[in-house]
Amino acid sequence: MSKPAVETFTDTDQLVQAAAARFVADVVEAQRLRGSASVVLTGGGTGIGLLEWVRRAPGDIDWGQLDIFWGDERFLPAGDPERNELQARQALLDHVPVDPSRVHTVETSDGEYVDPVEAAGMYSAAVHAHLAEHGAFDLHLLGMGGEGHINSLFPHTDAVRENHELVVAVTDSPKPPAVRVTLTLPAIQRSRNVVLVVSGEAKAAAVAAALNGASPLDIPAAGAIGAESTTWLLDESAAADLPR
C-alpha cells in the first residue's frame, strides 16, 4: 500500500481544477499502459465540480475505453436529483461519448431490485467482474465529510467495519437519506490510485487525524489507501491543522 502524499491549494477553485487535471492524467496514463481505464466517481460539490472541469478540458481521454463506477449511491428513485449518478451525468457523462455498457450504476429504489441488499448484490457482481478482468480500479476519487466519512462509510458503523465484501447496503446512514449502497474499504484498496479531494475548515481536524494514523473505525478516510498512490488534494482551510 502507498504512503499518502499531500498537495495544498489556495482555494476551492484551484483545488477542483487540480483534481480534474489529475483525473485526466490518470485516465490517459492507464489507457496508455493497459488500453482502457476505470474510475470510481464521488459526489458532493467538489466531486461534481471536478467533473464539470473535466468536461471543459478532457485532454486525450478515450471515452469509449473508460469504465465508470460510483463509490456510493443514494438508494432513491430514478431521476431523483440527489442521486450521484444523475449529478454526474449532468456534469459530464451526458456530454462525452462514453460507452453506455461501461457505465456501471447502482439500481434505483423503484427499479427491478427494490431491496437495497439485492441492489448491492447486483452492483457487487459488476465490481467483481471488472476486478476479475482488470485487477484493480485505476482511479478512485473520494470526498470526505467533517467526521471523516468517505463513500457511505461512517465512523463506527457496520459498513466501515466490513473487511471482506466489496459492496454493502447501508440502511441506517447517519446522514440522510438513510438507505444507500456503498463500496467498502477493501474495494477502495483495490484501486491503483486513490485521490481524496477535500475542502473547508470544518474538515481540517479529520484530515489531520487521518494523516496522523487514526483508526479507520474512528476516521474512515484513514483507510483510503491506494495500491500504487494515495493523494490528498486539499484547500488551505482543510489543511489548516497539518504541520506547516
C-alpha distance (Angstrom), angle and dihedral (degrees) to the residues before:
residue distance angle dihedral
M1 . . .
S2 3.78 . .
K3 3.81 129.7 .
P4 3.82 111.4 -118.0
A5 3.80 119.8 -105.4
V6 3.80 121.7 -157.5
E7 3.80 127.8 -147.5
T8 3.80 120.2 -177.4
F9 3.81 128.2 -158.8
T10 3.76 130.8 -167.0
D11 3.79 96.9 -119.8
T12 3.78 143.9 -1.5
D13 3.81 94.7 -92.7
Q14 3.80 92.1 57.5
L15 3.80 89.6 43.9
V16 3.80 93.7 53.4
Q17 3.81 92.8 45.9
A18 3.80 90.3 50.7
A19 3.80 90.8 49.4
A20 3.81 90.3 51.0
A21 3.80 90.6 50.2
R22 3.80 89.4 50.8
F23 3.82 90.3 50.5
V24 3.80 91.3 53.8
A25 3.80 94.6 43.7
D26 3.80 94.8 49.3
V27 3.80 93.7 46.6
V28 3.81 93.7 47.3
E29 3.81 91.7 47.7
A30 3.81 92.9 48.4
Q31 3.80 90.7 49.9
R32 3.80 90.0 49.1
L33 3.79 91.6 52.0
R34 3.80 101.6 37.0
G35 3.82 107.2 14.5
S36 3.80 94.2 -115.6
A37 3.79 138.2 41.3
S38 3.77 140.7 -153.4
V39 3.79 131.0 -149.5
V40 3.78 132.5 -171.8
L41 3.79 110.4 -147.1
T42 3.78 129.9 -147.7
G43 3.79 130.4 -153.4
G44 3.78 131.5 -140.2
G45 3.76 129.4 85.8
T46 3.79 97.3 -61.1
G47 3.80 94.0 39.6
I48 3.79 93.3 53.6
G49 3.79 92.3 37.8
L50 3.79 92.3 58.6
L51 3.81 90.0 51.3
E52 3.79 89.2 55.1
W53 3.81 88.7 53.2
V54 3.82 91.0 49.0
R55 3.81 88.1 52.9
R56 3.82 89.4 56.5
A57 3.81 95.3 44.8
P58 3.82 110.5 22.4
G59 3.79 95.3 161.2
D60 3.80 114.6 -164.6
I61 3.81 98.4 -28.0
D62 3.81 113.6 148.7
W63 3.79 97.9 -142.6
G64 3.79 93.2 -168.1
Q65 3.80 89.8 61.9
L66 3.78 98.0 51.1
D67 3.81 128.3 101.5
I68 3.80 115.2 -153.6
F69 3.81 124.2 -155.4
W70 3.80 133.8 164.9
G71 3.79 126.4 -129.3
D72 3.78 90.4 -141.1
E73 3.75 141.1 -12.3
R74 3.76 135.8 -154.7
F75 3.82 107.8 -119.0
L76 3.80 96.2 -125.3
P77 3.81 136.6 132.3
A78 3.79 121.6 -74.8
G79 3.78 111.2 -82.7
D80 3.79 95.0 22.9
P81 3.82 106.1 146.5
E82 3.82 90.8 -137.1
R83 3.80 93.3 65.0
N84 3.80 112.1 107.2
E85 3.80 89.4 -141.6
L86 3.80 93.6 60.1
Q87 3.79 92.7 46.8
A88 3.81 91.6 49.7
R89 3.79 91.7 48.6
Q90 3.78 91.7 51.5
A91 3.80 92.7 46.5
L92 3.81 99.1 43.7
L93 3.78 123.8 -26.5
D94 3.82 97.3 69.2
H95 3.81 89.0 54.6
V96 3.82 102.2 50.6
P97 3.82 131.0 60.2
V98 3.80 99.2 -104.3
D99 3.79 118.6 163.0
P100 3.83 104.5 -110.1
S101 3.81 90.5 -145.1
R102 3.80 88.9 60.9
V103 3.81 95.5 53.4
H104 3.80 103.4 93.6
T105 3.79 111.0 -161.4
V106 3.80 133.9 -179.3
E107 3.79 114.6 -113.0
T108 3.79 117.2 -98.7
S109 3.79 121.5 -117.3
D110 3.80 90.5 -113.9
G111 3.79 94.9 46.4
E112 3.79 133.1 91.0
Y113 3.80 93.4 -63.7
V114 3.80 110.2 49.9
D115 3.81 92.7 168.5
P116 3.82 108.9 84.8
V117 3.81 90.8 -146.0
E118 3.80 89.8 57.5
A119 3.81 90.2 45.3
A120 3.81 89.4 51.8
G121 3.80 88.7 50.6
M122 3.80 91.9 54.2
Y123 3.79 92.0 48.2
S124 3.80 90.0 46.5
A125 3.80 89.6 55.2
A126 3.81 90.6 55.3
V127 3.81 91.6 47.2
H128 3.81 92.9 48.6
A129 3.79 91.9 47.6
H130 3.78 91.6 52.0
L131 3.78 94.6 46.8
A132 3.80 91.9 46.2
E133 3.81 89.1 57.2
H134 3.80 101.0 35.8
G135 3.80 104.5 24.7
A136 3.81 96.9 -134.3
F137 3.77 145.7 7.9
D138 3.79 110.0 -93.1
L139 3.80 96.9 -143.3
H140 3.79 131.2 14.0
L141 3.80 114.5 -170.5
L142 3.78 118.7 -159.2
G143 3.75 138.0 -176.5
M144 3.79 120.9 -163.8
G145 3.79 135.0 -140.6
G146 3.77 125.6 -135.6
E147 3.80 91.9 -98.7
G148 3.80 91.1 49.7
H149 3.80 100.9 -98.4
I150 3.80 120.8 153.1
N151 3.81 126.5 -169.6
S152 3.83 100.5 -15.7
L153 3.80 92.9 -42.6
F154 3.79 107.1 122.9
P155 3.82 127.0 -177.5
H156 3.80 116.7 -79.5
T157 3.81 95.9 2.6
D158 3.78 130.6 129.6
A159 3.79 90.7 -111.7
V160 3.80 94.9 59.1
R161 3.81 90.2 45.2
E162 3.81 91.3 55.6
N163 3.81 109.2 114.7
H164 3.80 102.2 169.8
E165 3.80 115.0 33.6
L166 3.81 116.9 73.4
V167 3.81 95.1 -152.3
V168 3.80 129.5 31.1
A169 3.78 138.0 173.5
V170 3.80 118.2 -117.2
T171 3.80 115.2 -153.8
D172 3.80 100.8 169.8
S173 3.80 106.1 43.7
P174 3.82 110.9 170.2
K175 3.80 87.3 -140.9
P176 3.82 114.9 60.9
P177 2.89 136.5 -76.2
A178 3.79 91.1 55.3
V179 3.81 96.4 -153.7
R180 3.81 119.5 69.6
V181 3.79 143.9 143.2
T182 3.78 117.3 -130.0
L183 3.76 144.7 179.0
T184 3.80 111.7 -120.7
L185 3.80 132.6 -134.3
P186 3.84 91.0 -92.9
A187 3.82 88.3 56.7
I188 3.79 92.8 48.0
Q189 3.79 88.9 51.0
R190 3.81 88.8 54.9
S191 3.82 87.0 70.9
R192 3.79 123.9 100.6
N193 3.81 92.8 -147.6
V194 3.79 126.1 24.5
V195 3.81 118.3 -168.5
L196 3.80 121.7 -173.5
V197 3.81 114.7 -162.6
V198 3.80 110.8 -163.4
S199 3.79 132.9 169.9
G200 3.77 136.4 174.0
E201 3.80 139.1 55.7
A202 3.81 91.7 -104.8
K203 3.80 88.6 70.0
A204 3.81 97.9 47.1
A205 3.81 96.2 96.3
A206 3.82 93.0 50.5
V207 3.82 91.2 46.7
A208 3.79 90.7 53.5
A209 3.79 92.6 45.7
A210 3.80 93.1 49.9
L211 3.79 92.5 49.7
N212 3.80 92.5 45.4
G213 3.78 96.4 59.2
A214 3.80 105.2 -87.9
S215 3.77 118.1 168.7
P216 3.82 113.4 -98.3
L217 3.80 86.9 -129.2
D218 3.81 88.1 64.6
I219 3.82 98.3 32.5
P220 3.82 109.6 18.6
A221 3.82 91.7 -165.3
A222 3.80 87.8 68.2
G223 3.81 87.5 71.9
A224 3.80 94.5 53.6
I225 3.79 99.7 106.2
G226 3.79 126.7 150.8
A227 3.78 124.9 -141.6
E228 3.82 92.3 -125.1
S229 3.81 106.1 14.4
T230 3.78 141.2 4.6
T231 3.79 116.6 -166.2
W232 3.78 129.5 -177.4
L233 3.80 112.5 -157.0
L234 3.81 108.0 -165.2
D235 3.76 139.1 173.0
E236 3.79 116.2 -133.1
S237 3.80 92.7 -98.4
A238 3.80 93.4 55.2
A239 3.81 89.7 46.9
A240 3.81 93.8 49.6
D241 3.83 95.4 109.1
L242 3.81 95.7 47.5
P243 3.81 120.6 99.9
R244 3.79 112.9 -90.9
